Amino acid sequence: MTAIVSEEQDPSAELTVEAARELGLLFAEVVASVRTVLYADEHTVQLAAGCLLAQGHLLVEDLPGLGKTTLAKALSQSLGLDFHRVQFTADLLPADITGAMILDRSRGEPVFRPGPIFTNLLMADELNRASARSQSALLEAMEERQVSMDGRTMALPRPFMVLATQNPYDAAGTSPLPHGQRDRFLLRLSLGYPSRSEEDQLIARADDADAAGPLAAALSRPELDALMKGVSVVHMSAAARGYVLDLVLATRSHPGVAVGASPRASLALRRVSKALALAAGRHFVTPGDIQRAIGPSLGHRLILNPGSERAGTGIDEIISDIVHQVPLPDAVAGAGWRTGG
């Protein structure tokens, strides 16, 4: 790698065409590595990897057995990151996540024992099965990247991502995530069922011990840092920002939506669009990047009117309607998406 973004560069600097192309190839290596063990479409894996590279958190809603844990492990291994998993249950305590002060008998004083949250990628499995108190233990960590305990503040490792899962069809004995907590997640994804041919490959290799082993890291740590830096400096022109704002504002006035997307959602759509642009090896955001990002970025942040739900109109249909209704800016036909105009 010769033209990647370095940590010493000005944060306002933008990617060159060559640097974006090289980072796009690195991004593709991560996606390809994850897909050697996870039978999911390329776009879904791009979004999951892009979520981490954009330094956000991921909510995966799907049925059991579709690869949520495989995704979390493969993503951490492909990026060479530390991984912890916590099974959220009704009796889980906040200290079981963040850690606690314990008495060190040899020193005769209390010391902090770090919990599983002190990792790079934390899988919060079935987050909605824990109490609201335990769910809230994640909030400071997700937002501030730190844990506070007895007046002390301890920073979490970088990068840090929470990959939370929940089963959207089995609500018995659960505490649904409040809207404010769902809004903390940069993306919401669903893996879905694999195709027949993909499931056949899974069955064929089920007894292959080598296939079940850990993945080798696809990147070095400097390359991972360069990818995260690259996502942050992908160019988003005034035309692109205007399109993001038009889409977000449309959610607030749509007749089927009771609570539209917040300013945090605008920032999320911006970050995810930039990650998808880098995945394509581009140094600037296009309308296609924004349109591919809008569903995963905004879907979990909208609250529908009861009438929409009774009529069978779901989030996907409303977002599709908004995308079709909001016109592209005039600058899309020219160079406005590559420049500040």
Phi and psi in degrees as a GROMACS rama.xvg file:
@    title "Ramachandran Plot"
@    xaxis  label "Phi"
@    yaxis  label "Psi"
@TYPE xy
-119.829  -25.114  THR-2
-120.681  20.1579  ALA-3
-73.8704  160.507  ILE-4
-71.7499  133.613  VAL-5
-103.325  161.116  SER-6
-66.634  -21.6252  GLU-7
-83.0817  -8.78234  GLU-8
-70.6566  155.99  GLN-9
-58.6914  129.306  ASP-10
-57.8941  -24.4246  PRO-11
-83.698  -5.85834  SER-12
-64.7715  151.882  ALA-13
-113.379  162.036  GLU-14
-72.0198  147.067  LEU-15
-86.0081  165.975  THR-16
-59.234  -43.3938  VAL-17
-65.8751  -43.898  GLU-18
-63.4669  -42.0383  ALA-19
-63.0045  -39.3305  ALA-20
-64.162  -43.2051  ARG-21
-66.3527  -41.0358  GLU-22
-68.1719  -33.2178  LEU-23
-62.4462  -36.3019  GLY-24
-67.8907  -38.5767  LEU-25
-64.2166  -42.3708  LEU-26
-58.7159  -43.9677  PHE-27
-63.7272  -33.5716  ALA-28
-64.5789  -39.9475  GLU-29
-64.1577  -47.0018  VAL-30
-61.1895  -44.1575  VAL-31
-64.1671  -38.2268  ALA-32
-63.4439  -46.2505  SER-33
-62.1111  -38.441  VAL-34
-76.2551  -5.18585  ARG-35
-72.8144  -19.8573  THR-36
-121.815  -13.0699  VAL-37
-119.323  123.029  LEU-38
-91.2145  82.1065  TYR-39
-135.371  157.54  ALA-40
-69.6511  157.419  ASP-41
-60.764  -39.5267  GLU-42
-63.0478  -40.7911  HIS-43
-63.1013  -43.3397  THR-44
-68.8786  -36.985  VAL-45
-58.1827  -43.493  GLN-46
-65.0334  -41.7271  LEU-47
-63.5493  -46.3902  ALA-48
-66.6384  -40.0886  ALA-49
-63.3311  -32.5321  GLY-50
-61.3244  -45.5771  CYS-51
-67.1746  -43.8422  LEU-52
-66.362  -27.7819  LEU-53
-85.8385  4.24301  ALA-54
59.971  46.5457  GLN-55
-116.063  -172.084  GLY-56
-121.502  150.653  HIS-57
-121.029  131.863  LEU-58
-110.462  121.777  LEU-59
-112.314  115.395  VAL-60
-107.776  116.582  GLU-61
-166.276  168.035  ASP-62
-70.6804  158.705  LEU-63
-62.9512  147.618  PRO-64
84.6108  11.3621  GLY-65
-102.44  4.28856  LEU-66
108.685  18.0107  GLY-67
-64.0512  -45.8087  LYS-68
-67.4479  -38.6943  THR-69
-60.1814  -41.977  THR-70
-59.6467  -48.2776  LEU-71
-61.4321  -46.7622  ALA-72
-66.8241  -43.7984  LYS-73
-64.7159  -37.759  ALA-74
-66.1468  -44.6678  LEU-75
-66.5915  -41.5115  SER-76
-68.2294  -41.3256  GLN-77
-65.2465  -28.1807  SER-78
-97.8627  1.28178  LEU-79
68.3148  38.0014  GLY-80
-110.761  157.226  LEU-81
-74.1317  144.662  ASP-82
-135.667  132.874  PHE-83
-131.145  148.722  HIS-84
-125.148  135.353  ARG-85
-122.914  124.53  VAL-86
-86.3163  111.079  GLN-87
-79.1209  124.576  PHE-88
-132.893  170.139  THR-89
-63.2862  -27.9939  ALA-90
-96.3189  7.79683  ASP-91
-69.6836  134.72  LEU-92
-103.328  153.042  LEU-93
-53.9727  -37.7519  PRO-94
-65.6771  -23.7313  ALA-95
-67.3683  -17.623  ASP-96
-100.985  -50.7143  ILE-97
-87.305  -25.0994  THR-98
108.463  176.797  GLY-99
-153.275  161.789  ALA-100
-83.2028  128.461  MET-101
-128.02  158.926  ILE-102
-82.7286  121.419  LEU-103
-86.3042  105.812  ASP-104
-64.4559  -32.6891  ARG-105
-69.8043  -31.1335  SER-106
-100.918  -15.5921  ARG-107
68.4874  28.2254  GLY-108
-146.536  157.529  GLU-109
-73.8768  141.003  PRO-110
-130.843  156.722  VAL-111
-87.8948  127.094  PHE-112
-102.789  109.874  ARG-113
-62.4458  142.358  PRO-114
-89.941  -178.525  GLY-115
-66.1393  -11.4267  PRO-116
-69.2422  -17.2617  ILE-117
-82.1739  78.397  PHE-118
-155.687  177.84  THR-119
-86.5536  -42.2947  ASN-120
-129.156  113.191  LEU-121
-103.434  121.316  LEU-122
-93.2013  112.446  MET-123
-95.7327  89.4667  ALA-124
-77.3368  126.336  ASP-125
53.715  57.0229  GLU-126
-54.9058  -35.1627  LEU-127
-75.1748  -2.28791  ASN-128
-88.8322  -8.51924  ARG-129
-89.5925  165.105  ALA-130
-69.0358  161.519  SER-131
-59.7158  -34.0158  ALA-132
-63.8874  -42.862  ARG-133
-71.9083  -36.6279  SER-134
-60.0168  -41.7858  GLN-135
-68.7599  -17.796  SER-136
-63.38  -21.6228  ALA-137
-82.1958  -19.3729  LEU-138
-61.1177  -49.4153  LEU-139
-62.3505  -41.7943  GLU-140
-63.5307  -42.1597  ALA-141
-67.4788  -38.3847  MET-142
-87.4897  -42.7123  GLU-143
-103.188  -9.89033  GLU-144
57.4846  41.2432  ARG-145
-155.664  163.93  GLN-146
-126.657  133.774  VAL-147
-107.662  133.196  SER-148
-149.203  120.524  MET-149
51.2766  45.498  ASP-150
80.8518  -1.85432  GLY-151
-103.642  146.707  ARG-152
-117.592  123.803  THR-153
-118.611  123.82  MET-154
-73.5274  146.062  ALA-155
-88.1432  158.368  LEU-156
-60.1381  156.631  PRO-157
-114.928  136.692  ARG-158
-71.3751  164.675  PRO-159
-135.809  126.03  PHE-160
-138.308  136.722  MET-161
-96.735  122.314  VAL-162
-108.822  100.858  LEU-163
-99.1301  145.058  ALA-164
-123.491  153.974  THR-165
-156.9  151.8  GLN-166
-93.4129  112.638  ASN-167
-73.1739  -9.82161  PRO-168
-107.355  -7.94143  TYR-169
-121.141  89.5178  ASP-170
-94.1864  -2.36149  ALA-171
-63.8921  129.145  ALA-172
71.6334  23.1935  GLY-173
-113.407  162.757  THR-174
-115.152  97.7176  SER-175
-54.1698  141.02  PRO-176
-65.5761  128.656  LEU-177
-66.0278  158.727  PRO-178
-55.493  -41.0833  HIS-179
-62.4277  -32.1182  GLY-180
-80.7683  -36.3149  GLN-181
-60.9838  -34.1156  ARG-182
-66.2763  -17.606  ASP-183
-73.9169  -17.8917  ARG-184
-86.919  128.391  PHE-185
-63.2125  -39.6918  LEU-186
-137.323  152.724  LEU-187
-125.448  130.069  ARG-188
-128.114  160.848  LEU-189
-135.132  128.306  SER-190
-75.7767  -39.1118  LEU-191
74.1581  174.075  GLY-192
-74.4598  144.493  TYR-193
-71.6805  162.711  PRO-194
-69.7898  168.844  SER-195
-59.6788  -43.8093  ARG-196
-67.0803  -37.5996  SER-197
-67.4265  -41.0715  GLU-198
-67.2324  -32.0456  GLU-199
-65.034  -40.9599  ASP-200
-62.4578  -39.0443  GLN-201
-62.8056  -44.7341  LEU-202
-64.9966  -40.309  ILE-203
-64.3904  -32.7469  ALA-204
-101.659  7.26752  ARG-205
-58.6335  -30.5576  ALA-206
-98.7726  10.268  ASP-207
-87.1874  106.381  ASP-208
-62.9175  -34.5099  ALA-209
-64.2627  -36.4008  ASP-210
-67.0968  -22.5868  ALA-211
-87.1173  -5.94949  ALA-212
-73.0404  167.192  GLY-213
-66.9051  150.545  PRO-214
-81.27  146.284  LEU-215
-76.0011  147.949  ALA-216
-62.4667  130.925  ALA-217
-83.4577  -15.1078  ALA-218
-133.537  155.395  LEU-219
-84.2996  165.498  SER-220
-63.065  -41.0463  ARG-221
-60.5252  -35.8305  PRO-222
-68.6955  -38.2419  GLU-223
-62.8761  -44.899  LEU-224
-60.524  -39.678  ASP-225
-65.2521  -38.0094  ALA-226
-64.8308  -44.8252  LEU-227
-63.6951  -40.845  MET-228
-65.4623  -39.6172  LYS-229
-61.7641  -42.1078  GLY-230
-58.8289  -40.238  VAL-231
-69.6863  -24.1426  SER-232
-108.769  7.06675  VAL-233
-57.5203  137.623  VAL-234
-77.9588  131.923  HIS-235
-123.107  111.848  MET-236
-74.2263  172.303  SER-237
-61.7071  -36.134  ALA-238
-64.4151  -41.7073  ALA-239
-67.0129  -42.8365  ALA-240
-61.4926  -39.5731  ARG-241
-63.0865  -38.1507  GLY-242
-66.8523  -41.1755  TYR-243
-59.0768  -46.2341  VAL-244
-64.6978  -39.9726  LEU-245
-60.9132  -42.2016  ASP-246
-66.4387  -44.4775  LEU-247
-66.0799  -43.3672  VAL-248
-63.4797  -32.3915  LEU-249
-65.7182  -28.4133  ALA-250
-68.8875  -25.8327  THR-251
-81.4683  -17.0212  ARG-252
-114.378  -0.26502  SER-253
-67.9832  134.219  HIS-254
-63.7679  -20.9295  PRO-255
-89.4926  -2.09778  GLY-256
-112.562  126.585  VAL-257
-84.3201  -42.4427  ALA-258
-127.596  115.495  VAL-259
-83.3466  -175.794  GLY-260
-73.0574  143.126  ALA-261
-89.0206  171.349  SER-262
-56.4304  -31.362  PRO-263
-61.5021  -33.2468  ARG-264
-66.8958  -37.0291  ALA-265
-60.2909  -43.9914  SER-266
-64.9436  -38.3508  LEU-267
-64.7515  -44.8128  ALA-268
-62.3445  -37.0285  LEU-269
-63.039  -48.0561  ARG-270
-65.3795  -42.6722  ARG-271
-68.6768  -38.7759  VAL-272
-61.2444  -39.1245  SER-273
-67.7914  -37.7649  LYS-274
-64.2458  -40.9769  ALA-275
-68.4266  -34.2666  LEU-276
-62.8873  -43.991  ALA-277
-66.6072  -36.332  LEU-278
-59.5039  -30.7841  ALA-279
-86.9753  1.8763  ALA-280
77.1838  24.9841  GLY-281
-110.459  151.952  ARG-282
-98.2869  6.85744  HIS-283
-143.939  156.126  PHE-284
-87.6324  139.565  VAL-285
-114.081  168.219  THR-286
-58.1543  -35.8118  PRO-287
-62.4817  -38.3915  GLY-288
-60.7939  -45.3451  ASP-289
-66.4216  -42.1659  ILE-290
-67.0787  -34.5822  GLN-291
-73.8321  -23.4958  ARG-292
-89.8045  -20.097  ALA-293
-65.297  -43.0273  ILE-294
-62.2741  -55.5105  GLY-295
-63.9792  -27.8101  PRO-296
-82.9414  -34.8382  SER-297
-110.271  -21.3086  LEU-298
-56.0837  -40.8647  GLY-299
-82.4223  -2.93434  HIS-300
-99.3702  -8.5278  ARG-301
-95.6645  143.223  LEU-302
-114.809  122.324  ILE-303
-83.8937  154.83  LEU-304
-67.3192  144.98  ASN-305
-54.9761  -34.5352  PRO-306
-62.7163  -36.2967  GLY-307
-65.2099  -42.8702  SER-308
-66.47  -40.0175  GLU-309
-66.0613  -31.8911  ARG-310
-81.4139  -2.89432  ALA-311
81.9538  13.4348  GLY-312
-88.3508  117.706  THR-313
-100.8  -179.349  GLY-314
-57.4863  -45.2726  ILE-315
-60.539  -41.5296  ASP-316
-66.8565  -39.0987  GLU-317
-68.2578  -41.7829  ILE-318
-65.1097  -41.6988  ILE-319
-60.2123  -40.9221  SER-320
-62.2123  -42.2253  ASP-321
-64.5159  -43.3795  ILE-322
-61.0917  -38.4557  VAL-323
-74.1467  -28.5593  HIS-324
-82.3795  -34.734  GLN-325
-81.1708  118.596  VAL-326
-73.8872  152.539  PRO-327
-72.2378  144.743  LEU-328
-62.1812  153.161  PRO-329
-58.743  -31.3102  ASP-330
-66.5042  -11.8583  ALA-331
-63.8134  -27.551  VAL-332
-79.6624  -14.8555  ALA-333
-115.297  -142.925  GLY-334
-96.7398  8.26021  ALA-335
-62.7354  -23.0842  GLY-336
-81.2231  -15.8486  TRP-337
-97.9479  -16.7603  ARG-338
-122.415  -176.472  THR-339
-77.7272  -4.75316  GLY-340
